[in-house]
Amino acid sequence: MRQEPTWRIPIGVLALVVSLLLYGNVIAWLLAPTLASWPVLAQAPVYIVLGVIWLFPLRRFMIWMETGRFK
């Protein structure tokens, strides 16, 4: 267990917030106009998948914030 604060945690949180904002804006800018004409029941699975995709790299990112390594 670490005793000293590390710079990786605040920088990691800021990077996570910025990357999520960018991801959301890119999805809204590129995909939303195309999906707007789809029926709601067809849009829902697409947005659910896109809402879950960002979680996949999160584990390694959190490990890096705590240990400084990606594995």
N, C-alpha and C positions, 0 to 999 in steps of 0.2 A: 504494500500500500504506500502510495507516495505521500511524503510529508511536506514537500515544497510545492507551491503553485507553479503551474506551467503555462507558457504562452499559447500552447496548442489549443487549449479549451476555448478561450474567448475568440481566438482567430478562427477556430473550427466552427463555432456557433455562427459567427458572422458569415463565414463562407457558406455554411449550410443555408442560412436565410437568403443570401444573395443568389445562390444557385437555384433554390426553390422558386424565388421570384422570377428569375430568368426562364426556368423551365415552364412555369405557369404562363408567362407572357408569350413564349414561343408557341406553346400549344394553343393558346387563345388566338394568337395572330395567324398561325398557319392552318390550324385544323378546324377551329370553330366555324369559320365561314362555310367550309365544305359540309360540315356535319349539321349545320342549321336547317338544311332542307330535308334531312332524314327524319323519319318518325322517331318519337321520343324513345320507344322501346328498342330501337336500333342504336340510338345514341348512348343509352345507358351503359351497355357493356364496354363500349369504347372508352368512355370516361372513367369507368371503374378500373379498367386495365391501366389507363394512363395515370390514374390516381394511386395505383399500387406499384407501378414500375420504379418510381423514384426510391422506393424502400430497398431495392436490391443492393445498390452500392452503399447504403447507409451503415451496414454492419462493419465493413472495413474502414469506413470513415470514422466511426465511433472508436474502433480499436486504435486507429492512428491518434485520435485525440487523447486517448488514455496512455498509450505506450510509446508512440513515436514510430511505430512500425505498422505496415499494412496487413501483416499476417499474424 
